């Protein structure tokens, strides 16, 4: 990460605000502004319906592979209007109190789906952004959304739904600001190793994705059980537990934003899981020793669920940046995992109530088992070193020589700044392999021939695609920053690509063919 500078980091403000507004809308409309620990209104029906619709979106990404930019912009445009207008109708239903509950539930479901799509848009905008910057975005968005939710929890439903209406159309302001400021990946380019110390190919490995999904399934279920302890009903949170949730989230967010700014990425990949487990354990302990004040234990569970939410954002953006599938595939799948399986945990409490007269010990035991399974999967598989990369690559149909192209010292001298210098923006990261990768350089040469780039533009584009900032390109090629900026603008005009990530997407799709 570059030294802290307000102007440099301002590019992160639109995605922080966009994700925070979308998340607050879901909190207010579907989760009753955390006045309860429930994951959904109407007994979970609205959340279940939202998960089904988003599951159809996942299926659509399998059929259509990747959505074009125009389709993404259209989906976002529609989502803003649908979310805002449905929230406005909810205000009307709150005032009149003359609308059937089924119609209200349908409106809440529509708002929730549209708000989720808006959060997916901002995650998509963060493709190719460094792990450090993503940590800052995720935990800043978390604390902003939770503070807004805390304030709105004391407002009547009509006021809260009115705020959701304003939040929806405010998204347009941040979309315009984002287009004016540029994309975060241009300022904070990503290196796959900074996320989990793993090669980029691993994010396209089905086994790696399956392990991530299972790990989050098993951690979401006990969180749902804790939020409906012990009979399956959402726990009411008085003002004190609500404030405790806000305090816990604020402390965790402050620590991890600091780690992100200091590029201490070990914390986010290991310690964050320990924090979630600790909060869950404390919640279970308070359930057991303080059953008459169940809201205190629920506050620890809610805090753990919110920290999990930020971590899932982080993991989703990692897969969006380096995975082979469309970003909606990863974002919608993660959303379903986080909310759907929490709902499963709440329903499990209700089922256990019908079997055991006093199910407190049973619920706590099952929560502990799920957390143990999740931790084992995450620490032994998700966060493990990719020692079997060659075998995984062959499983996925990638030839071993494509993992790291063979290169000699003469090649390094002939093609300056290849591979190893791509790590310059993330200098603290250690690669699992020391051999540089020439694929980007050869692909850029092919792009130069295809789009009629000059020799100098090819040199600039090579370094730019490798992850260097414009200042570093200027230093290495001994050009002024204004000249480098002009070259990049001309490259964008000639190729009809508009960001570093779009260039990398083009290279990944077409390569040097």
Beta strands, then each sheet from edge to edge (+ up, - down):
end
